[in-house]
Amino acid sequence: MMFQDSILHYLSQNNLTQIDLKAVLFDMDGVLFDSMPIHAYAWAKTLQEQGVVFTEEEAYLHEGRTGSGTINLIFNRELKRDATDEEIQRIYKRKSSLFDQSPEANVMPGAIELLQQIRENGLNRILVTGSGQKALLGKLEHHFPGHFNKFKMVTAYDVIKGKPDPEPYLQGLNKAGVKACNAIVVENAPLGVESAKAAGIFTIAVNTGKLKNHHLLDAGADLLFPGMQALNEAWPEVYQAFQSTIC
C-alpha cells in the first residue's frame, strides 16, 4: 500500500493515469558501486591542496555534478571567481589520479541481483552518471555483464549541464527510447534526485552514504530505501505496484 500511495501521488502531481514501465535509469556511484567514499576522499584532498575549504562530507552533497561544475562552484564560493580551463583540467586530473590509486570500489550489495530481476521483467537498463572516471566506467561490463554498453550510458562526457539539471536524465530517456511516464530512476544523491524529478521521472532514492534521509526526501524522492539490498528485496512488490496502480 505504501508503494501504491507514492505512485498515486506522483501520478496526481504529473497529471498521469499510469506509469507504463519500460525502463529503469540507474546512477552509478553509490548505486552500482560503493565508490562514494573514494570520490569524497579524492575531491577533499585535491581541493584542499588548492587552499580551499572542502570536506569529504560536502562531497556527498555535490555528487552528480560534472567535475568542472564542482570545481567552478567551489572556486566561486571560496575564491570568488571561475576556475580557468587549465585549473579545471589539472585539478580533475589530480582527483582522478587519487581515485585510481585507491583500492577498487566494491559492487554495491544487492545491485547485481536487482539488475537481474529488472532484466527478467523485460525492462531496459540505462546508466546515467555525472562521473567521467574511466577506471570505474570500464569495470561496468566486467561486474554487470550484458546490462550496459556505450549506447546505454549517459556520462559526464555526454552532457553540457550535469545534475541537478534535467539534461542527463532527459538524455537517459532518449537512450531508452521512452517518455518520463515509461521510466523510473534509482539514485543515491540529492542532486541526482533533483535532476530526475526535473525530467519528470518517478525517482527511488537509496541512502547508501553519509547523508540524512531528509536530504533525499527534500530533493523530491518518491520512495526511499536504506540501500540497494533493501530495494532488491522489495523489488517484486514495487514492480507489482507499478503494474497495478492506476489513477
SEGU-560817 format. One line per 5 residues: number of its first residue (from 1); their letters; for each residue x, y, z of N, C-alpha, C. Coordinates in nm, 4 decimals. Example, Ala and Ser with C-alpha at 12.3 -4.5 7.8 and 13.67 -1.06 7.14 Angstrom:
// SEGU-560817
1> AS> 1.3190/-0.5690/0.7800/1.2300/-0.4500/0.7800/1.3200/-0.3300/0.7800; 1.2850/-0.2250/0.7080/1.3670/-0.1060/0.7140/1.2900/0.0030/0.7870 $
This chain:
// SEGU-560817
1> MMFQD> 0.0830/-0.1200/0.0000/0.0000/0.0000/0.0000/0.0874/0.1264/0.0000; 0.1984/0.1204/0.0765/0.2873/0.2358/0.0820/0.3396/0.2702/-0.0568; 0.3768/0.1677/-0.1339/0.4292/0.1920/-0.2678/0.3208/0.2501/-0.3583; 0.1992/0.1969/-0.3485/0.0899/0.2464/-0.4315/0.0564/0.3912/-0.3988; 0.0614/0.4265/-0.2718/0.0335/0.5646/-0.2325/0.1351/0.6606/-0.2948 $
6> SILHY> 0.2624/0.6209/-0.2957/0.3668/0.7056/-0.3540/0.3483/0.7196/-0.5040; 0.3081/0.6104/-0.5686/0.2859/0.6145/-0.7128/0.1647/0.7018/-0.7451; 0.0584/0.6870/-0.6679/-0.0605/0.7692/-0.6893/-0.0302/0.9173/-0.6715; 0.0523/0.9494/-0.5731/0.0905/1.0895/-0.5504/0.1666/1.1425/-0.6711; 0.2605/1.0636/-0.7239/0.3358/1.1036/-0.8432/0.2414/1.1234/-0.9620 $
11> LSQNN> 0.1498/1.0291/-0.9826/0.0569/1.0394/-1.0956/-0.0275/1.1653/-1.0859; -0.0749/1.1939/-0.9663/-0.1564/1.3137/-0.9464/-0.0768/1.4405/-0.9749; 0.0481/1.4454/-0.9264/0.1337/1.5622/-0.9480/0.1601/1.5866/-1.0962; 0.1683/1.4787/-1.1736/0.2083/1.4900/-1.3138/0.0935/1.4712/-1.4125; -0.0302/1.4713/-1.3606/-0.1494/1.4579/-1.4457/-0.1417/1.3343/-1.5348 $
16> LTQID> -0.1028/1.2227/-1.4749/-0.0933/1.0958/-1.5451/-0.1922/0.9970/-1.4846; -0.2233/0.8933/-1.5600/-0.3114/0.7893/-1.5085/-0.2360/0.6630/-1.4705; -0.1157/0.6419/-1.5306/-0.0413/0.5190/-1.5035/0.1040/0.5359/-1.5468; 0.1940/0.4653/-1.4803/0.3321/0.4537/-1.5275/0.3414/0.3225/-1.6046; 0.3551/0.3324/-1.7356/0.3699/0.2144/-1.8208/0.5191/0.1830/-1.8262 $
21> LKAVL> 0.5680/0.1061/-1.7287/0.7103/0.0916/-1.7039/0.7800/0.0100/-1.8124; 0.8821/0.0736/-1.8738/0.9606/0.0081/-1.9780/1.1111/0.0164/-1.9536; 1.1552/0.1076/-1.8655/1.2987/0.1271/-1.8447/1.3271/0.1723/-1.7024; 1.4450/0.1338/-1.6532/1.4945/0.1796/-1.5243/1.6293/0.2471/-1.5484; 1.6418/0.3708/-1.5035/1.7634/0.4504/-1.5218/1.8410/0.4521/-1.3901 $
26> FDMDG> 1.9670/0.4099/-1.3964/2.0497/0.3953/-1.2776/2.1613/0.4977/-1.2733; 2.1807/0.5602/-1.1580/2.3055/0.6291/-1.1290/2.4118/0.5215/-1.1065; 2.5401/0.5613/-1.1009/2.6473/0.4632/-1.0843/2.7108/0.4674/-0.9454; 2.7762/0.5789/-0.9110/2.8451/0.5889/-0.7823/2.7442/0.5897/-0.6685; 2.7612/0.4982/-0.5739/2.6691/0.4908/-0.4619/2.5437/0.4117/-0.4915 $
31> VLFDS> 2.5282/0.3668/-0.6164/2.4142/0.2846/-0.6558/2.4634/0.1483/-0.7047; 2.5491/0.1492/-0.8049/2.6065/0.0241/-0.8556/2.7389/-0.0090/-0.7871; 2.8186/0.0926/-0.7608/2.9470/0.0736/-0.6928/2.9485/0.1513/-0.5618; 3.0119/0.0938/-0.4600/3.0293/0.1630/-0.3317/3.1540/0.2509/-0.3408; 3.1470/0.3487/-0.4303/3.2636/0.4285/-0.4681/3.2640/0.5689/-0.4109 $
36> MPIHA> 3.1540/0.6099/-0.3469/3.1497/0.7481/-0.2991/3.2523/0.7804/-0.1906; 3.2863/0.6893/-0.0978/3.3924/0.7223/-0.0019/3.5251/0.7552/-0.0701; 3.5542/0.6877/-0.1823/3.6784/0.7142/-0.2550/3.6699/0.8490/-0.3254; 3.5573/0.8751/-0.3907/3.5376/1.0055/-0.4553/3.5492/1.1185/-0.3528; 3.4861/1.1003/-0.2363/3.4861/1.2048/-0.1340/3.6282/1.2340/-0.0868 $
41> YAWAK> 3.7061/1.1286/-0.0620/3.8453/1.1466/-0.0207/3.9250/1.2190/-0.1289; 3.9101/1.1754/-0.2544/3.9885/1.2331/-0.3643/3.9534/1.3797/-0.3875; 3.8237/1.4114/-0.3826/3.7820/1.5509/-0.4009/3.8326/1.6387/-0.2871; 3.8167/1.5922/-0.1630/3.8568/1.6737/-0.0483/4.0069/1.6995/-0.0496; 4.0855/1.5973/-0.0722/4.2307/1.6139/-0.0721/4.2755/1.7056/-0.1854 $
46> TLQEQ> 4.2191/1.6867/-0.3037/4.2592/1.7664/-0.4200/4.2249/1.9139/-0.4006; 4.1040/1.9424/-0.3576/4.0631/2.0819/-0.3420/4.1334/2.1481/-0.2235; 4.1584/2.0720/-0.1188/4.2333/2.1281/-0.0066/4.3764/2.1644/-0.0478; 4.4310/2.0892/-0.1413/4.5640/2.1211/-0.1932/4.5651/2.2547/-0.2677; 4.4463/2.2973/-0.3132/4.4344/2.4267/-0.3804/4.4124/2.5416/-0.2808 $
51> GVVFT> 4.4105/2.5071/-0.1524/4.3934/2.6094/-0.0500/4.2504/2.6514/-0.0257; 4.1546/2.5662/-0.0669/4.0146/2.5998/-0.0456/3.9536/2.5037/0.0554; 3.8442/2.5452/0.1163/3.7770/2.4650/0.2170/3.6810/2.3676/0.1491; 3.7007/2.2387/0.1736/3.6124/2.1368/0.1166/3.6318/2.0087/0.1968; 3.5227/1.9529/0.2483/3.5305/1.8329/0.3310/3.4766/1.7110/0.2564 $
56> EEEAY> 3.5105/1.5945/0.3062/3.4576/1.4723/0.2480/3.3056/1.4671/0.2605; 3.2524/1.5167/0.3721/3.1071/1.5182/0.3910/3.0392/1.6029/0.2835; 3.0993/1.7159/0.2491/3.0389/1.8027/0.1485/3.0355/1.7366/0.0118; 3.1321/1.6492/-0.0141/3.1373/1.5831/-0.1444/3.0083/1.5073/-0.1741; 2.9446/1.4524/-0.0701/2.8204/1.3778/-0.0909/2.7076/1.4690/-0.1387 $
61> LHEGR> 2.7099/1.5935/-0.0959/2.6057/1.6869/-0.1384/2.6261/1.7335/-0.2817; 2.7501/1.7268/-0.3317/2.7790/1.7695/-0.4684/2.7816/1.6520/-0.5657; 2.7596/1.5318/-0.5137/2.7643/1.4143/-0.6005/2.6662/1.4281/-0.7159; 2.7129/1.3975/-0.8354/2.6281/1.4056/-0.9542/2.6649/1.5199/-1.0455; 2.7318/1.6220/-0.9912/2.7784/1.7298/-1.0777/2.8918/1.6783/-1.1654 $
66> TGSGT> 2.9115/1.7430/-1.2787/3.0326/1.7164/-1.3553/3.1521/1.7671/-1.2761; 3.2718/1.7156/-1.3094/3.3917/1.7608/-1.2403/3.4123/1.9105/-1.2531; 3.3945/1.9634/-1.3733/3.4129/2.1073/-1.3942/3.3099/2.1865/-1.3164; 3.1878/2.1343/-1.3060/3.0843/2.2027/-1.2313/3.1171/2.2116/-1.0832; 3.1687/2.1036/-1.0277/3.2085/2.1039/-0.8868/3.3225/2.2011/-0.8621 $
71> INLIF> 3.4238/2.1971/-0.9483/3.5405/2.2852/-0.9312/3.4989/2.4313/-0.9403; 3.4184/2.4660/-1.0387/3.3759/2.6051/-1.0541/3.2895/2.6513/-0.9375; 3.2024/2.5653/-0.8876/3.1179/2.6032/-0.7750/3.2043/2.6362/-0.6530; 3.3037/2.5520/-0.6245/3.3877/2.5742/-0.5073/3.4789/2.6945/-0.5285; 3.5311/2.7130/-0.6481/3.6160/2.8302/-0.6755/3.5354/2.9596/-0.6583 $
76> NRELK> 3.4131/2.9608/-0.7071/3.3314/3.0817/-0.6925/3.2991/3.1091/-0.5456; 3.2749/3.0043/-0.4701/3.2436/3.0220/-0.3292/3.3661/3.0666/-0.2490; 3.4804/3.0042/-0.2743/3.5985/3.0275/-0.1911/3.6904/3.1364/-0.2462; 3.7002/3.1456/-0.3792/3.7946/3.2392/-0.4407/3.7248/3.3511/-0.5180; 3.5914/3.3449/-0.5252/3.5108/3.4496/-0.5904/3.5419/3.4634/-0.7393 $
81> RDATD> 3.5742/3.3514/-0.8031/3.5999/3.3541/-0.9474/3.5817/3.2140/-1.0038; 3.5644/3.2087/-1.1387/3.5649/3.0799/-1.2066/3.7063/3.0231/-1.2112; 3.7160/2.8929/-1.2166/3.8451/2.8295/-1.2425/3.8775/2.8429/-1.3908; 4.0043/2.8538/-1.4226/4.0453/2.8568/-1.5630/4.0361/2.7154/-1.6206; 4.0373/2.7069/-1.7530/4.0356/2.5750/-1.8172/4.1561/2.4926/-1.7729 $
86> EEIQR> 4.2709/2.5581/-1.7604/4.3914/2.4867/-1.7173/4.3751/2.4340/-1.5760; 4.3175/2.5151/-1.4881/4.2966/2.4717/-1.3497/4.1996/2.3549/-1.3438; 4.0916/2.3624/-1.4207/3.9938/2.2541/-1.4216/4.0574/2.1236/-1.4668; 4.1344/2.1292/-1.5749/4.1980/2.0081/-1.6263/4.2990/1.9519/-1.5266; 4.3781/2.0399/-1.4661/4.4821/1.9954/-1.3726/4.4197/1.9389/-1.2452 $
91> IYKRK> 4.3194/2.0072/-1.1926/4.2565/1.9621/-1.0680/4.1833/1.8299/-1.0897; 4.1095/1.8194/-1.2007/4.0366/1.6952/-1.2232/4.1321/1.5794/-1.2511; 4.2438/1.6070/-1.3175/4.3439/1.5027/-1.3403/4.4003/1.4530/-1.2078; 4.4267/1.5456/-1.1160/4.4781/1.5076/-0.9841/4.3738/1.4270/-0.9074; 4.2494/1.4735/-0.9093/4.1431/1.3998/-0.8407/4.1292/1.2596/-0.8981 $
96> SSLFD> 4.1312/1.2464/-1.0295/4.1187/1.1161/-1.0948/4.2345/1.0252/-1.0588; 4.3540/1.0828/-1.0505/4.4725/1.0046/-1.0145/4.4592/0.9483/-0.8731; 4.4137/1.0298/-0.7803/4.3943/0.9825/-0.6432/4.2887/0.8722/-0.6388; 4.1826/0.8892/-0.7163/4.0773/0.7870/-0.7211/4.1339/0.6557/-0.7748; 4.2090/0.6646/-0.8842/4.2622/0.5439/-0.9480/4.3650/0.4727/-0.8611 $
101> QSPEA> 4.4335/0.5471/-0.7741/4.5346/0.4880/-0.6860/4.4732/0.4210/-0.5634; 4.3459/0.4458/-0.5384/4.2788/0.3911/-0.4210/4.2359/0.2466/-0.4460; 4.2084/0.1714/-0.3392/4.1570/0.0349/-0.3581/4.0286/0.0364/-0.4408; 4.0099/-0.0679/-0.5188/3.8941/-0.0742/-0.6081/3.7633/-0.0735/-0.5294; 3.6688/0.0044/-0.5793/3.5375/0.0109/-0.5141/3.4630/-0.1210/-0.5332 $
106> NVMPG> 3.3981/-0.1660/-0.4274/3.3197/-0.2882/-0.4347/3.1862/-0.2627/-0.5041; 3.1313/-0.3680/-0.5617/2.9947/-0.3615/-0.6141/2.8999/-0.3436/-0.4957; 2.8012/-0.2586/-0.5119/2.7058/-0.2335/-0.4046/2.6220/-0.3592/-0.3796; 2.6156/-0.4060/-0.2539/2.5340/-0.5247/-0.2244/2.3915/-0.5094/-0.2743; 2.3447/-0.6091/-0.3453/2.2088/-0.6090/-0.3987/2.1972/-0.5575/-0.5400 $
111> AIELL> 2.3021/-0.4897/-0.5910/2.2912/-0.4278/-0.7233/2.2816/-0.5313/-0.8345; 2.3667/-0.6338/-0.8305/2.3651/-0.7356/-0.9369/2.2310/-0.8082/-0.9382; 2.1835/-0.8435/-0.8215/2.0569/-0.9166/-0.8118/1.9393/-0.8308/-0.8581; 1.9420/-0.7027/-0.8241/1.8345/-0.6139/-0.8673/1.8329/-0.5997/-1.0191; 1.9502/-0.5810/-1.0784/1.9572/-0.5705/-1.2242/1.9045/-0.6974/-1.2912 $
116> QQIRE> 1.9356/-0.8126/-1.2327/1.8873/-0.9379/-1.2897/1.7349/-0.9455/-1.2841; 1.6771/-0.9049/-1.1722/1.5308/-0.9041/-1.1623/1.4694/-0.8113/-1.2666; 1.5300/-0.6945/-1.2841/1.4764/-0.5967/-1.3785/1.4886/-0.6489/-1.5216; 1.5994/-0.7172/-1.5513/1.6134/-0.7783/-1.6837/1.5045/-0.8845/-1.7043; 1.4790/-0.9662/-1.6028/1.3767/-1.0708/-1.6135/1.2367/-1.0121/-1.6310 $
121> NGLNR> 1.2180/-0.8891/-1.5824/1.0899/-0.8197/-1.6032/1.0785/-0.7632/-1.7444; 1.1854/-0.7745/-1.8244/1.1838/-0.7250/-1.9612/1.2029/-0.5755/-1.9732; 1.2622/-0.5137/-1.8700/1.2807/-0.3689/-1.8692/1.4211/-0.3317/-1.9155; 1.4290/-0.2219/-1.9891/1.5571/-0.1693/-2.0364/1.6332/-0.1108/-1.9183; 1.7676/-0.1213/-1.9177/1.8518/-0.0630/-1.8143/1.9437/0.0397/-1.8774 $
126> ILVTG> 1.9437/0.1623/-1.8214/2.0245/0.2719/-1.8735/2.1061/0.3317/-1.7593; 2.2342/0.3588/-1.7847/2.3208/0.4229/-1.6865/2.3195/0.5736/-1.7091; 2.2987/0.6500/-1.6026/2.3027/0.7968/-1.6103/2.3905/0.8460/-1.4954; 2.5145/0.8802/-1.5263/2.6098/0.9188/-1.4230/2.6770/1.0515/-1.4563; 2.7076/1.1282/-1.3535/2.7854/1.2501/-1.3718/2.9331/1.2221/-1.3736 $
131> SGQKA> 2.9703/1.0965/-1.3581/3.1113/1.0596/-1.3491/3.1784/1.0573/-1.4860; 3.3062/1.0964/-1.4844/3.3918/1.0778/-1.6012/3.5082/0.9885/-1.5652; 3.4928/0.9113/-1.4567/3.6005/0.8274/-1.4041/3.6135/0.7031/-1.4909; 3.7079/0.7057/-1.5867/3.7193/0.5996/-1.6858/3.7483/0.4640/-1.6231; 3.8250/0.4639/-1.5131/3.8582/0.3375/-1.4486/3.7338/0.2651/-1.4007 $
136> LLGKL> 3.6369/0.3402/-1.3501/3.5143/0.2794/-1.2999/3.4185/0.2468/-1.4134; 3.4060/0.3371/-1.5089/3.3185/0.3111/-1.6230/3.3618/0.1848/-1.6973; 3.4943/0.1639/-1.7020/3.5461/0.0473/-1.7719/3.5159/-0.0844/-1.7027; 3.4801/-0.0801/-1.5759/3.4526/-0.2021/-1.5000/3.3056/-0.2435/-1.5064; 3.2223/-0.1636/-1.5686/3.0787/-0.1940/-1.5715/3.0493/-0.3275/-1.6387 $
141> EHHFP> 3.1077/-0.3533/-1.7538/3.0791/-0.4773/-1.8255/3.1324/-0.5983/-1.7490; 3.2454/-0.5802/-1.6805/3.3014/-0.6914/-1.6024/3.2082/-0.7293/-1.4875; 3.1592/-0.6306/-1.4160/3.0777/-0.6580/-1.2977/2.9298/-0.6749/-1.3290; 2.8824/-0.6096/-1.4355/2.7404/-0.6148/-1.4721/2.7272/-0.6558/-1.6187; 2.7720/-0.7774/-1.6533/2.7757/-0.8178/-1.7945/2.6391/-0.8155/-1.8607 $
146> GHFNK> 2.6353/-0.7560/-1.9787/2.5141/-0.7559/-2.0593/2.4117/-0.6506/-2.0242; 2.4392/-0.5685/-1.9228/2.3408/-0.4685/-1.8813/2.3636/-0.3321/-1.9467; 2.4891/-0.2904/-1.9569/2.5189/-0.1567/-2.0076/2.6258/-0.1647/-2.1170; 2.6049/-0.0869/-2.2229/2.7089/-0.0672/-2.3238/2.7093/0.0825/-2.3563; 2.7942/0.1240/-2.4482/2.8069/0.2678/-2.4749/2.6773/0.3309/-2.5247 $
151> FKMVT> 2.5881/0.2487/-2.5790/2.4600/0.3012/-2.6266/2.3569/0.3090/-2.5135; 2.3929/0.2566/-2.3967/2.3031/0.2571/-2.2818/2.3629/0.3354/-2.1658; 2.4488/0.4334/-2.1976/2.5136/0.5138/-2.0949/2.5038/0.6623/-2.1272; 2.4819/0.7410/-2.0235/2.4984/0.8857/-2.0288/2.5994/0.9189/-1.9195; 2.7144/0.9761/-1.9579/2.8207/1.0072/-1.8629/2.8538/1.1561/-1.8698 $
156> AYDVI> 2.9547/1.1960/-1.7926/2.9977/1.3363/-1.7919/3.0421/1.3825/-1.9297; 3.0829/1.2883/-2.0145/3.1314/1.3228/-2.1481/3.0180/1.3525/-2.2460; 2.8944/1.3245/-2.2053/2.7802/1.3356/-2.2970/2.6921/1.4573/-2.2722; 2.7173/1.5299/-2.1628/2.6262/1.6379/-2.1271/2.6977/1.7722/-2.1205; 2.6205/1.8766/-2.1423/2.6704/2.0136/-2.1230/2.6406/2.0567/-1.9792 $
161> KGKPD> 2.5201/2.0284/-1.9348/2.4788/2.0612/-1.7989/2.4611/1.9319/-1.7197; 2.5376/1.9178/-1.6117/2.5254/1.7996/-1.5294/2.4106/1.8108/-1.4301; 2.3926/1.7077/-1.3509/2.2949/1.7109/-1.2429/2.3274/1.8295/-1.1515; 2.2288/1.9042/-1.1037/2.0848/1.8753/-1.0952/2.0021/1.9175/-1.2162; 2.0652/1.9652/-1.3228/1.9902/1.9966/-1.4440/1.9252/1.8679/-1.4964 $
166> PEPYL> 1.8092/1.8759/-1.5595/1.7435/1.7552/-1.6101/1.8117/1.6923/-1.7310; 1.9080/1.7621/-1.7924/1.9668/1.7114/-1.9167/2.0145/1.5659/-1.9080; 2.0890/1.5245/-1.8039/2.1354/1.3848/-1.8026/2.0222/1.2831/-1.8106; 1.9142/1.3058/-1.7343/1.8058/1.2082/-1.7357/1.7169/1.2215/-1.8587; 1.7079/1.3406/-1.9157/1.6387/1.3532/-2.0443/1.7141/1.2763/-2.1523 $
171> QGLNK> 1.8468/1.2818/-2.1475/1.9263/1.2010/-2.2406/1.9073/1.0528/-2.2133; 1.8965/1.0164/-2.0845/1.8725/0.8775/-2.0498/1.7416/0.8256/-2.1072; 1.6368/0.9073/-2.0993/1.5092/0.8698/-2.1607/1.5250/0.8505/-2.3108; 1.6004/0.9403/-2.3729/1.6235/0.9310/-2.5172/1.6978/0.8027/-2.5525; 1.7986/0.7666/-2.4712/1.8734/0.6424/-2.4966/1.7829/0.5205/-2.4836 $
176> AGVKA> 1.6877/0.5287/-2.3897/1.5953/0.4169/-2.3697/1.4827/0.4165/-2.4724; 1.4634/0.5287/-2.5413/1.3559/0.5400/-2.6384/1.2182/0.5467/-2.5742; 1.2111/0.6108/-2.4547/1.0845/0.6162/-2.3814/1.0575/0.7582/-2.3332; 0.9372/0.7783/-2.2798/0.8988/0.9034/-2.2164/0.9123/0.8900/-2.0646; 0.8980/1.0029/-1.9958/0.9108/1.0019/-1.8496/0.8101/0.9070/-1.7849 $
181> CNAIV> 0.6919/0.8942/-1.8432/0.5887/0.8081/-1.7855/0.6149/0.6595/-1.8098; 0.7266/0.6278/-1.8766/0.7643/0.4887/-1.9028/0.8874/0.4454/-1.8245; 0.9345/0.5302/-1.7324/1.0621/0.5012/-1.6673/1.0580/0.5349/-1.5191; 1.1537/0.4776/-1.4462/1.1820/0.5185/-1.3097/1.3332/0.5335/-1.2968; 1.3754/0.6050/-1.1943/1.5164/0.6311/-1.1679/1.5540/0.5731/-1.0321 $
186> VENAP> 1.6779/0.5201/-1.0228/1.7345/0.4786/-0.8941/1.8548/0.5673/-0.8683; 1.8493/0.6457/-0.7617/1.9519/0.7466/-0.7301/1.9903/0.7407/-0.5825; 2.1083/0.7922/-0.5512/2.1512/0.7998/-0.4112/2.1905/0.9411/-0.3688; 2.1843/1.0381/-0.4607/2.2344/1.1724/-0.4320/2.1235/1.2760/-0.4486; 2.1194/1.3763/-0.3618/2.0170/1.4799/-0.3755/2.0161/1.5474/-0.5119 $
191> LGVES> 2.1349/1.5794/-0.5664/2.1385/1.6452/-0.6968/2.0869/1.5530/-0.8064; 2.1136/1.4243/-0.7929/2.0615/1.3281/-0.8889/1.9107/1.3167/-0.8811; 1.8582/1.3167/-0.7586/1.7125/1.3150/-0.7411/1.6508/1.4393/-0.8041; 1.7104/1.5551/-0.7793/1.6595/1.6795/-0.8378/1.6605/1.6719/-0.9900; 1.7663/1.6172/-1.0474/1.7777/1.6043/-1.1927/1.6669/1.5157/-1.2478 $
196> AKAAG> 1.6465/1.4004/-1.1848/1.5449/1.3065/-1.2317/1.4046/1.3649/-1.2193; 1.3796/1.4309/-1.1066/1.2474/1.4893/-1.0864/1.2226/1.6044/-1.1834; 1.3283/1.6826/-1.2132/1.3140/1.7913/-1.3110/1.2824/1.7362/-1.4497; 1.3257/1.6123/-1.4754/1.2938/1.5465/-1.6025/1.1566/1.4794/-1.5985; 1.0893/1.4870/-1.4832/0.9532/1.4351/-1.4718/0.9425/1.2873/-1.4417 $
201> IFTIA> 1.0499/1.2263/-1.3882/1.0552/1.0807/-1.3719/1.0338/1.0415/-1.2256; 0.9574/0.9351/-1.2028/0.9417/0.8774/-1.0693/1.0787/0.8324/-1.0203; 1.1145/0.8727/-0.8975/1.2511/0.8522/-0.8506/1.2566/0.7776/-0.7184; 1.3308/0.6679/-0.7189/1.3573/0.5893/-0.5984/1.4961/0.6251/-0.5477; 1.5052/0.6675/-0.4232/1.6341/0.7001/-0.3629/1.6797/0.5852/-0.2738 $
206> VNTGK> 1.8103/0.5571/-0.2794/1.8722/0.4604/-0.1886/1.9782/0.5360/-0.1089; 1.9651/0.5358/0.0234/2.0580/0.6123/0.1063/2.1764/0.5241/0.1440; 2.2752/0.5211/0.0562/2.3907/0.4328/0.0743/2.5131/0.5048/0.1298; 2.5018/0.6340/0.1591/2.6177/0.7116/0.2027/2.6006/0.7729/0.3393; 2.6546/0.8943/0.3559/2.6576/0.9618/0.4855/2.5456/1.0647/0.5016 $
211> LKNHH> 2.4557/1.0715/0.4054/2.3508/1.1733/0.4107/2.2382/1.1333/0.5048; 2.1671/1.2324/0.5559/2.0440/1.2078/0.6296/1.9313/1.1815/0.5296; 1.8337/1.1033/0.5709/1.7221/1.0730/0.4811/1.6554/1.1986/0.4270; 1.6477/1.3032/0.5084/1.5759/1.4232/0.4652/1.6431/1.4903/0.3456; 1.7748/1.4719/0.3296/1.8414/1.5299/0.2132/1.7816/1.4745/0.0833 $
216> LLDAG> 1.7504/1.3464/0.0827/1.6957/1.2826/-0.0370/1.5463/1.3095/-0.0514; 1.4756/1.3082/0.0584/1.3320/1.3363/0.0533/1.3053/1.4821/0.0193; 1.3841/1.5726/0.0759/1.3674/1.7148/0.0437/1.3982/1.7433/-0.1031; 1.4858/1.6618/-0.1625/1.5184/1.6792/-0.3050/1.4054/1.6306/-0.3949; 1.3095/1.5548/-0.3364/1.1927/1.5133/-0.4131/1.1764/1.3649/-0.4360 $
221> ADLLF> 1.2571/1.2814/-0.3691/1.2464/1.1368/-0.3906/1.1043/1.0884/-0.3638; 1.0544/1.0014/-0.4519/0.9192/0.9480/-0.4370/0.9150/0.8300/-0.3407; 1.0211/0.7504/-0.3409/1.0374/0.6392/-0.2472/1.1793/0.6431/-0.1939; 1.2001/0.5915/-0.0716/1.3324/0.5899/-0.0103/1.3588/0.4532/0.0513; 1.4761/0.3968/0.0197/1.5203/0.2703/0.0783/1.6565/0.2914/0.1432 $
226> PGMQA> 1.6892/0.2126/0.2468/1.8174/0.2298/0.3150/1.9368/0.1765/0.2378; 1.9147/0.1101/0.1266/2.0259/0.0605/0.0468/1.9756/-0.0198/-0.0713; 2.0685/-0.0636/-0.1554/2.0323/-0.1406/-0.2743/1.9793/-0.2792/-0.2387; 2.0319/-0.3386/-0.1323/1.9835/-0.4706/-0.0934/1.8364/-0.4634/-0.0524; 1.8018/-0.3576/0.0208/1.6618/-0.3406/0.0618/1.5713/-0.3221/-0.0601 $
231> LNEAW> 1.6167/-0.2460/-0.1574/1.5375/-0.2272/-0.2798/1.5275/-0.3576/-0.3569; 1.6369/-0.4326/-0.3630/1.6354/-0.5619/-0.4306/1.5311/-0.6545/-0.3681; 1.5285/-0.6594/-0.2356/1.4339/-0.7475/-0.1664/1.2896/-0.7026/-0.1866; 1.2694/-0.5722/-0.1963/1.1330/-0.5191/-0.2117/1.0893/-0.5131/-0.3577; 1.1812/-0.5353/-0.4521/1.1506/-0.5108/-0.5929/1.0254/-0.5830/-0.6446 $
236> PEVYQ> 1.0047/-0.7122/-0.6150/0.8822/-0.7753/-0.6680/0.7554/-0.7003/-0.6291; 0.7501/-0.6528/-0.5037/0.6328/-0.5774/-0.4591/0.6269/-0.4397/-0.5242; 0.7432/-0.3753/-0.5381/0.7488/-0.2443/-0.6034/0.7034/-0.2565/-0.7482; 0.7566/-0.3571/-0.8189/0.7219/-0.3763/-0.9604/0.5719/-0.4043/-0.9754; 0.5179/-0.4857/-0.8872/0.3759/-0.5154/-0.8935/0.2916/-0.3907/-0.8712 $
241> AFQST> 0.3402/-0.3029/-0.7822/0.2668/-0.1781/-0.7576/0.2615/-0.0919/-0.8825; 0.3708/-0.0878/-0.9598/0.3688/-0.0114/-1.0846/0.2743/-0.0742/-1.1849; 0.2668/-0.2067/-1.1846/0.1817/-0.2761/-1.2800/0.0330/-0.2560/-1.2511; 0.0001/-0.2372/-1.1247/-0.1414/-0.2408/-1.0858/-0.2000/-0.1062/-1.0456; -0.1142/-0.0046/-1.0289/-0.1647/0.1244/-0.9805/-0.2102/0.2123/-1.0960 $
246> IC> -0.3382/0.2441/-1.0972/-0.3974/0.3317/-1.1992/-0.4731/0.4426/-1.1276; -0.4472/0.5667/-1.1704/-0.5130/0.6814/-1.1071/-0.6532/0.6991/-1.1645 $
